[in-house]
């Protein structure tokens, strides 16, 4: 049998990280390309099960924008976005709830189970976990049933973790200002859940390599950014567009006690394991 020192070295390198994260909670926001490509989907599921089996308390928070748009299209309904947020009328909200809390959530639970994990599907409505009021734009107008999270009760997630499950959370919240459910942003929900759980790490899986000094050049990755540097990077235009709300979520979580937050490339197979269990790491880490 041929000796493969590189494999043994990889396992040896992982050991201190397995010890470091054993018993710690990490929250992973899962969405984008990593969700739509079957190969990446399988890789992510495998990574989550492996982390769970080595004693990391893994919490998955998921979106499902593309699948919601696809379902709306099949029903002959157009997707409308305002400032990057989905305009959500009652009919759209019914579909959001059906696709997120039903199809996507249960598909994730099923796949984690088939890969040898024990997962439990939850939605923000369960146990009043996520509560929200209607989101208003700066000019005071609304975009339908889109909510701004006002409160997180992490007990349903904690109960699942203590039972040995991987909680899989879909981001629909209970309205506090009316008899309705709200569609809430999955990055924000992941950040607020991480804060409520006092998580060791928040990971936002995205469709970019991380934060790039030059968006056109992937070699200009900023591996670490301190909270104090963020306003300057926004001013210089290095953080712009859809990256601003993601960075805001990371900064908020780190300011509120999460040890570090990470913007990670979901297009790279096993980027989660590389980040969690190797010296090299991946993506951009936001530090206090």
C-alpha positions, 0 to 999 in steps of 0.5 A: 500500500502506497504511503500518503503522508499528505492525508495523514498531515491533513488529519493531524492539522485538523486535530487542534481545530477539532479540539478548539470547536468541540462543544462550540456552536457555529451558525451557517447561513446557506444559500446561493450557488452552493444550494443550486449546484448538486455537487456543491450541495452534497459537499456542503451537506457532507461537511456539516455532518462531519463537523457535527460528528466531531462534536461541533454544534452546527446550526443551519439557517437557509434562504431559498430565493432562486427556488421561490422565484422559480415557483412563482414563475411556474404559477405565472407570477412575476418576482419583483425586487425593491432595493434587493428585497423581494416585494412580498404580497400575500400570495407571494408570502404563501409561496415563500412559506410553502417553499422555504418551510416546506420543500427546501427545509425538508430537503435539507433535513432529508439529505443531512439524514442520508449523509449520516447526520441527525437533522431537525427542521424548524421555521422561525414561527416554531416556538415564536423563535423569530418575531418581526415587525413590518420593514419600512424603507427610509421613505416610510414605504413598505414592500409588503410582508417583509419583516425586520426581526425584533426578537429571537428566542433561541430555545427551540434551536438550543433544545434541538442541539441538546437533543443531538440534532442539527437544527435547520432553520427557515427564515419566516418570522411571526408578525408582532404588529399584525396577524401575519407571517413575514419574509425575513432576510436570511443573512440577518436572521443567521446573524441574530440567531448567532448572537442569541446563541452566543455562537463561536462563529457565524459563516455566511456562504456566498457566491464570491471568494470573500471581500476583494480589494478589486472586485475583478481580481480574485487574488486581492482577497482580504483574509481578515478585516477588523470591525473598525476598518469597515466604514473606511472600506465602504467609503473607498467603495471596496465594500459595495452593493450586496456586500454591504448588508452582508458585512453589516450582519457580520459586524453586528454579530461580532459586536454583540459577542460572536467570536468571529464572522466569515464571508465564505465562498460557497462555490468551492467544494469543502470550503467550510472544512478548509475554513474550520479545520485547516491553518490556511482558512478561506474567505474573509474573516471579520474580527472584533 
